[in-house]
Amino acid sequence: MVRKTVEIPDELWREFEVHAVRKFGYYGAIKKALEEAIRLWLEKVKKEQQ
């Protein structure tokens, strides 16, 4: 497991947080949503590179 610090626009973070909690519930929502987002992005990038 790794921990990273990133800076993103406040508005983008707020929207992400709201939707993450709606989808996954309060506990662990950010972690789950971020993992899902990264996996989806990686899939997209890999397909584009083929």
Rosetta constraint file for C-alpha pairs under 8 A:
AtomPair CA 8 CA 12 HARMONIC 6.98 0.50
AtomPair CA 8 CA 13 HARMONIC 6.73 0.50
AtomPair CA 9 CA 13 HARMONIC 6.38 0.50
AtomPair CA 10 CA 14 HARMONIC 6.16 0.50
AtomPair CA 11 CA 15 HARMONIC 6.26 0.50
AtomPair CA 12 CA 16 HARMONIC 6.14 0.50
AtomPair CA 13 CA 17 HARMONIC 5.99 0.50
AtomPair CA 14 CA 18 HARMONIC 6.19 0.50
AtomPair CA 15 CA 19 HARMONIC 6.33 0.50
AtomPair CA 16 CA 20 HARMONIC 5.97 0.50
AtomPair CA 17 CA 21 HARMONIC 6.18 0.50
AtomPair CA 17 CA 29 HARMONIC 7.94 0.50
AtomPair CA 17 CA 30 HARMONIC 6.53 0.50
AtomPair CA 18 CA 22 HARMONIC 6.29 0.50
AtomPair CA 19 CA 23 HARMONIC 6.14 0.50
AtomPair CA 20 CA 24 HARMONIC 5.89 0.50
AtomPair CA 20 CA 25 HARMONIC 7.43 0.50
AtomPair CA 20 CA 29 HARMONIC 5.35 0.50
AtomPair CA 20 CA 30 HARMONIC 5.94 0.50
AtomPair CA 20 CA 32 HARMONIC 7.87 0.50
AtomPair CA 20 CA 33 HARMONIC 5.55 0.50
AtomPair CA 21 CA 25 HARMONIC 4.66 0.50
AtomPair CA 21 CA 26 HARMONIC 5.13 0.50
AtomPair CA 21 CA 29 HARMONIC 5.31 0.50
AtomPair CA 21 CA 30 HARMONIC 7.32 0.50
AtomPair CA 22 CA 26 HARMONIC 7.89 0.50
AtomPair CA 23 CA 29 HARMONIC 7.65 0.50
AtomPair CA 24 CA 28 HARMONIC 7.50 0.50
AtomPair CA 24 CA 29 HARMONIC 5.04 0.50
AtomPair CA 24 CA 32 HARMONIC 7.35 0.50
AtomPair CA 24 CA 33 HARMONIC 7.61 0.50
AtomPair CA 25 CA 29 HARMONIC 5.90 0.50
AtomPair CA 28 CA 32 HARMONIC 6.22 0.50
AtomPair CA 29 CA 33 HARMONIC 5.97 0.50
AtomPair CA 30 CA 34 HARMONIC 5.89 0.50
AtomPair CA 31 CA 35 HARMONIC 6.12 0.50
AtomPair CA 32 CA 36 HARMONIC 6.20 0.50
AtomPair CA 33 CA 37 HARMONIC 6.07 0.50
AtomPair CA 34 CA 38 HARMONIC 6.13 0.50
AtomPair CA 35 CA 39 HARMONIC 6.15 0.50
AtomPair CA 36 CA 40 HARMONIC 6.13 0.50
AtomPair CA 37 CA 41 HARMONIC 6.09 0.50
AtomPair CA 38 CA 42 HARMONIC 6.09 0.50
AtomPair CA 39 CA 43 HARMONIC 6.22 0.50
AtomPair CA 40 CA 44 HARMONIC 6.26 0.50
AtomPair CA 41 CA 45 HARMONIC 6.19 0.50
AtomPair CA 42 CA 46 HARMONIC 6.06 0.50
AtomPair CA 43 CA 47 HARMONIC 6.24 0.50
AtomPair CA 44 CA 48 HARMONIC 6.25 0.50
AtomPair CA 45 CA 49 HARMONIC 6.28 0.50
AtomPair CA 46 CA 50 HARMONIC 6.63 0.50
